[in-house]
Amino acid sequence: MSVEAAEADPSEAAEGHDAHHPTDWAYVKIAIILAAVTALEVFTYFRSVLDWGVALVPSLIFMMVVKFYLVITWFMHLKFDNSIFSKMFTTGLILAVGVYLATLTAFEFFG
Amino acid sequence: MTAAAAPAELDHGTSGAGGAAGHGGDHGPSTGISHVKLAMWVFLGSECLLFGGLISTYLLYKTRANGRTLPTDVFDIPFTSVSSFVLLMSSLTMVLALSGVSRGDDTAGRAWLLATALLGAVFVGGQVYEFTSFVREGVAFTTNPASAAFFTLTGFHGVHVSLGIVMLMSLFVSSVKGKLTRNNSETVEIVGLYWHFVDIVWIFIFTVIYLIPAD
């Protein structure tokens, strides 16, 4: 990725100060990447143009994870903030994913 | 303790983000990080469980038609794609608002806050249009288990966006009144975290509910 973290100083940002967040241009570049990935996601809907076959679902999930990661790390500043924020959020996220994967499995969602 | 000594004692532990955030120093953190921000992250972590439950419920019921039309039969993917793009771009305007307020550029901060609220309103308006068109096509809340799960999930998300718009407009009014400055820019960051979370929930919903084929 061409967007450099050098535009912010993670070691100083660990204090949580806004002054060390990325530049506006860095945010715009992230938004352009997000828009491009979204366009690619929407493109998969038009299967008459290109049939993704068995790669469709893994590709969509991969693109979703990329967008999710970019938003939480750059826009939500987890990349630059104190790691305890990441830990708090990741704990909830892992708990939710684990609980509901178990639930879906119990209800035979995956066949 | 004398009255003169009290403020100095109260200032203990405000050297972190909370102190920098300008909360008066009276209730600063002793951990070196902002407790308000930490609380928001814990709240967002718990929200993962709420939306995880709603998404799982929809996945379990999405083919339960009871002989009637399923939500997936009436999805308008191009329209929803535009709505998704609008919400995604509102995350950009949100960080630009924070950036503006943080560097003391009140005009930019206000403009981007207003832009974010407007983009959010466009998204909610699109959702209202989508819901009404679904009802016209025979998919209402009580049509079948699939539609009930769909409306509950997307409705809850819409309520979250609407609450976010209220918070954004509150910040905008505070800024116009001169009460929102770079010294309390953390307030904008906290609202921004909520707004971005609403965005990432939609990133998930858009892929899992709309784009991944039901069969």
Interface residues (C-beta under 8 A of the other chain):
Chain A: E15 G16 H17 D18 A19 H21 D24 Y27 V28 I30 A31 L34 A35 T38 E41 V42 T44 Y45 L56 V57 L60 I61 M63 M64 K67 F68 V71 I72 W74 F75 M76 H77 D81 N82 I84 F85 M88 F89 T90 T91 G92 L93 L95 A96 V97 V99 Y100 T103 L104 F107 F109
Chain B: G16 A17 A20 G32 I33 S34 K37 L38 W41 V42 L44 G45 S46 E47 C48 L49 F51 G52 G53 I55 S56 L59 L60 I77 P78 S81 S84 F85 L88 M89 S91 L92 M94 V95 L96 L98 S99 S102 S185 E186 E189 G192 L193 H196 F197 D199 I200 I203 F204 F206 T207 V208 L211 I212 P213
